[in-house]
C-alpha cells in the first residue's frame, strides 16, 4: 500500500473509531467510580484502586510494547485485541454481584484499554508524515471529546433516574469496545520489531539527561497524583 493510501485509510478508520473510544473514556473516567460508590458502597481502598486503574495500565505499557515487539505483532491488531479483552472483562463487571469481583473486572478492563496508547502512537508515527500528523490527529481527538461529553451527559441522566441502570451503560461500553476493536484492526500497520522498540526501560535515562524534560515529567506526575487523590472525593460529593 502506498504511503498516501495508508495515511488516508488510517485517518478514515481513526475518525470512525473516535466516537466509540470517547464512550469508553467517559465510562472509565466517571461512571466506574460512581457505580462503585453509589451501588456497591465501596470503601476507600477499593475507590483508590479503581481511580488508579488507568495509570496502572500506563505503567505496564513499556513492557507490553516490548513483548509485542518480540512477537512481531502488528500494532493495529494488538490494539484491537486489547479492546476485545476489555469488552470481555466489561461483561464480567456488568454482571458482577460483589464489590470484589466488580473491582477486579473494572481494573483489568481499564488496564487492557490503557495499552492502546503507545500502539496508537506507533501507528501514527508509521502512517503519517511529520508534516501532517497534527492535522490528521486533531479531528479524531475532537470527536472523542465530543462523544465523551455527550455520553457523560446521557449517562448521568440515566443514573440519576436509577443507579441500577448502570448495566445499560456498561452494555453500551461493551458494544463500543467491540466496534472500536474492529475499526482499529482495519488500520494498516507494519509488524513491530525488537530492534525498533529496544529495551522498555532505556528511555528512562532521558529524565536526567534532559533536565527540562525531567522537570516537565515530574510536574506532570504531580498533577496526575493530585487528580487521582481528588477524583474519588469529587465523585462522592
Residue pairs with C-beta under 8 A, 6 or more apart in sequence:
1 9
1 188
3 127
3 129
6 127
6 188
7 127
7 128
7 129
7 132
7 136
9 186
9 187
9 188
10 123
10 124
10 127
10 128
10 136
10 187
10 188
11 136
11 139
13 183
13 184
13 186
13 187
14 136
14 137
14 140
14 187
15 139
15 140
15 143
16 183
17 140
17 179
17 180
17 183
17 184
18 139
18 140
18 141
18 143
18 144
18 147
19 143
19 144
19 146
19 147
20 147
20 176
20 177
20 179
20 180
20 183
21 144
21 147
21 176
21 180
22 143
22 144
22 145
22 146
22 147
22 148
22 150
22 151
23 147
23 148
23 151
23 172
23 173
23 176
24 86
24 113
24 173
24 176
24 177
24 180
25 144
25 148
26 147
26 148
26 149
26 151
26 152
26 155
27 151
27 155
27 169
27 170
27 173
28 53
28 54
28 110
28 113
29 148
30 152
30 155
30 156
30 235
31 155
31 159
31 166
31 169
32 50
32 53
32 106
32 110
33 47
33 50
33 51
33 231
33 232
33 235
34 159
34 235
35 102
35 159
35 163
35 166
36 42
36 46
36 47
36 50
36 99
36 102
36 103
36 106
37 47
37 232
37 235
37 236
38 159
38 163
39 163
39 164
39 166
40 46
40 99
40 102
41 99
42 50
42 99
42 103
44 232
46 99
46 103
47 232
47 236
48 228
48 232
49 103
49 107
50 103
50 106
50 107
51 228
51 231
51 232
52 228
53 106
53 107
53 110
53 111
53 114
54 110
54 111
54 113
54 114
55 224
55 228
56 107
56 110
56 111
56 114
57 110
57 111
57 112
57 113
57 114
57 115
58 114
58 117
60 111
60 114
60 115
61 114
61 115
61 117
61 118
62 118
62 200
62 201
63 200
64 115
64 118
65 118
65 119
65 122
65 192
65 197
65 200
66 194
66 197
66 199
66 200
68 75
68 78
68 119
68 192
69 192
69 193
69 194
69 196
69 197
70 194
71 192
72 191
72 192
72 193
73 191
73 192
74 189
74 190
74 191
74 192
75 119
75 120
75 122
75 123
75 126
75 189
75 192
76 119
76 123
76 184
76 185
76 186
76 187
76 188
76 189
77 185
77 189
78 115
78 119
78 192
79 115
79 116
79 119
79 120
79 123
79 184
80 181
80 182
80 184
80 185
81 181
82 112
82 113
82 115
82 116
82 119
82 181
83 112
83 113
83 116
83 177
83 178
83 180
83 181
83 184
84 177
84 178
84 181
85 109
85 112
86 109
86 110
86 112
86 113
86 177
87 174
87 177
87 178
87 181
89 105
89 108
89 109
89 112
90 105
90 109
90 170
90 173
90 174
90 177
91 174
92 101
92 105
93 102
93 105
93 106
93 109
93 170
94 167
94 170
94 171
94 174
95 167
96 102
96 105
113 177
116 184
122 189
122 192
123 187
123 189
124 133
124 136
124 137
125 133
126 189
126 190
127 187
127 188
127 189
128 136
128 137
151 172
155 169
158 165
158 168
158 169
159 165
159 166
159 169
206 213
206 214
207 213
207 214
207 217
208 214
